[in-house]
Amino acid sequence: MRKALVLLSMLACICTVPSSYAQIVPDEPNVDEQISPFVRRIFEDSKGNMWFGTNGDGVIRYDGIYLMYYSIAEGFGGHTVRGIAEDKDGQVWFATSGGISKYDGMSFTNFSEEDGMVGHDVWAMDIDSKGIIWVGTLQGVSHFDGEVFTPFAIPDAEPDHLRGVTSAKIIHSIMEDSQGKMWFGTNGGAYVYDGESLTNISEKDGLCNKAVNCILEGEDGDIWFATHHNGICRWNGSSFTHVTEQDGVHGTEVWDLFRDSSGNIWFPTEGYGVYRYDGKSFTNFYSQEGLASRAVQCTYEDKEGRIWCGGWLGLYRFDGKSFVNVTSRGPW
């Protein structure tokens, strides 16, 4: 049932994906299951396709009718997806455990170390305002101008052996802020690049923990940091504010940050569902609101304004008051 046509080029592997691949129809057996045991990333492209990056099943696309599964057997770059972004030409890019993959609407093109990347195990990716693709791997950072990968040096940090995968060079997060500065989350704190110099921000500066999993700019320009061992903090350019249990937020392991169209900041904490910050207070959503997962990995808002969450135990969508588990049967 799974077929792929593989074409090799001088630069990369280009794989055409059959449009009929892995269509799930309502009367098939066992369809009322999670779309994947672990949904790691969620993204809606400019054509309205919803993409779900998983922790072992490659990437899933929902086109409004069918779920389509793409992994290595179908020419996709890796089994695990840790980032999804779209460029100005409408091509969708994926950060995977086997490199980065580009989807042009017809086929996947895969890039890895043989194409000039510093490593193949990708943990972070961002497309900046100039169209440059920044790729953070287990072995450091490369940026890609569409033709050439160029290494970008980030100082080594002490590996964090309290997590499953680590190295001295791993990059957990990449973000461009509204001023065009590039931010990198590492095990040695955050680094910010202004186009000329690279500056480190760490615990000595007030950062709540040096193991930075995600970085996000708020609507007011504050920079938020999700850390692995000491929760959430934000920086206004001169001082840090640490979010703690006194603010109503429990949990210390935070993987993701997301800002919705209203300016609310969403983030999950391990064992406590997700929180929403509206600029004044934090609201928690967990099992009482229908969010069964103790390990939410990501939050996303689609073009209709609906909030989605993914993680262990699959995919969930928020109706404004509670969450519903979206399985392969729906409700979509």
Buried (B, 14 or more C-beta within 10 A) or exposed (E): EEEBEEEEEEEBBBBBBEEEBBBBEEEEEEBEEBBBBBBBBBBBBEEEBBBBBBBBBBBBBBEEEBBBBBBBEBBBBBBBBBBBBBEEEEBBBBBBBBBBBBBEEEBBBBBBBEBBBBBBBBBBBBBBEEEBBBBBBBBBBBBBEEEEBEEBEBEBBEBBEEBEEBBBBBBBBBBBBEEEBBBBBBBBBBBBBEEEEBEBBBBEEBBBBBBBBBBBBBBEEBBBBBBBBBBBBBBEEEEBBBBBEEBEBBBBBBBBBBBBEEEBBBBBBBEBBBBBBEEEEBEBBBEEBBBBBBBBBBBBBBEEEEBBBBBBBBBBBBEEEEBBBBBBBEEE
